[in-house]
């Protein structure tokens, strides 16, 4: 990825890269906090997430409406801003990262299905 993309410190990227499942914190329009278990990948120093349920997933809808959220990984809360990453390079990087990190998991094919590719989000520090 390009050097101008804001990214997390190395220790945060390492934590995200080695943690299998994380909680994403999002907020409903009324301010209600929700937590959902998701996958996260790090490719070339950039963290990505994607919704296997596509744009119908509550966490995805909430994060698009209010991009400020957080990930909780191994007990550590990391504040973030989610940015749509639907350009070809980002989508391909996220897909490759998912296929590598979650190789053999029966849910991986759903994460790289064409219908969900537009839900790729890049995570930036907040």
C-alpha positions in Angstrom: 0.0 0.0 0.0 1.1 3.6 -0.3 3.0 5.3 2.4 0.4 8.0 2.9 -2.2 5.6 4.3 -2.4 6.2 8.1 -1.6 3.0 9.9 -1.3 1.7 13.5 1.9 1.3 15.4 3.9 -1.9 14.8 2.8 -3.5 18.1 -0.9 -3.0 17.2 -0.4 -4.3 13.7 1.3 -7.4 15.2 -1.5 -7.9 17.7 -4.1 -7.7 14.9 -2.1 -10.0 12.6 -1.8 -12.7 15.2 -5.3 -12.6 16.7 -7.7 -14.9 15.1 -11.0 -13.3 16.1 -11.5 -9.8 17.5 -14.5 -7.9 18.7 -15.6 -4.8 16.7 -17.4 -2.1 18.6 -19.9 0.0 16.6 -22.6 2.4 17.6 -26.3 2.4 16.5 -27.8 5.7 15.5 -29.3 6.0 19.0 -25.8 5.6 20.5 -26.2 2.0 21.6 -22.9 0.2 21.7 -22.7 -3.2 19.9 -19.9 -5.7 19.8 -19.5 -8.4 17.2 -16.8 -11.0 16.6 -15.1 -10.5 13.2 -11.8 -11.4 11.5 -9.1 -8.8 10.8 -6.1 -9.1 8.5 -2.9 -7.1 8.1 -1.3 -6.8 4.7 1.7 -4.6 4.0 1.1 -2.7 7.3 -2.6 -2.0 6.6 -5.4 -3.6 8.6 -8.5 -4.7 6.8 -11.9 -6.1 7.7 -14.8 -7.4 5.6 -18.4 -8.6 6.2 -19.1 -12.1 5.2 -22.8 -11.2 5.4 -22.2 -8.3 3.0 -23.8 -5.0 3.5 -26.7 -6.5 5.6 -24.5 -7.1 8.7 -25.4 -4.8 11.5 -21.8 -4.0 12.5 -21.0 -3.1 8.9 -24.0 -0.8 8.5 -23.2 0.9 11.8 -19.6 1.4 11.0 -20.3 2.8 7.5 -22.8 5.2 9.1 -20.4 6.1 11.9 -16.9 5.2 11.0 -15.5 5.7 14.5 -15.3 2.4 16.3 -12.9 0.1 18.1 -11.5 -3.3 18.0 -10.9 -5.4 21.1 -8.1 -7.9 20.6 -6.6 -10.0 23.4 -8.1 -7.6 26.0 -6.7 -4.5 24.3 -9.1 -1.8 23.0 -7.9 -0.1 19.8 -9.8 3.0 18.6 -10.2 3.2 14.9 -11.8 4.9 11.9 -13.1 2.6 9.1 -12.6 3.8 5.6 -14.2 2.1 2.5 -11.4 0.2 0.6 -13.1 -0.9 -2.5 -10.3 -0.2 -4.9 -9.0 -3.3 -6.7 -5.6 -3.3 -4.8 -7.2 -3.1 -1.4 -9.9 -5.7 -2.2 -7.2 -8.1 -3.5 -4.9 -7.5 -0.5 -7.7 -8.2 1.9 -8.8 -11.3 0.1 -5.2 -12.6 0.0 -4.7 -11.8 3.6 -7.9 -13.7 4.6 -7.0 -16.7 2.5 -3.6 -16.9 4.0 -4.5 -16.2 7.7 -7.6 -18.3 7.7 -6.6 -21.1 5.3 -8.6 -24.2 5.8 -11.3 -22.5 7.8 -14.7 -23.5 6.4 -15.9 -19.8 6.6 -13.1 -18.5 4.4 -14.8 -19.0 1.0 -17.7 -16.8 2.2 -15.2 -14.0 3.1 -13.8 -13.9 -0.4 -17.1 -14.4 -2.4 -17.7 -11.7 -5.0 -20.9 -10.5 -3.4 -19.0 -9.3 -0.2 -16.0 -7.8 -1.8 -17.6 -4.3 -1.7 -17.7 -4.4 2.1 -13.9 -4.3 2.4 -12.9 -1.6 5.0 -9.4 -0.3 5.8 -8.8 0.5 9.5 -7.0 3.6 10.5 -6.0 4.9 13.9 -8.4 7.4 15.5 
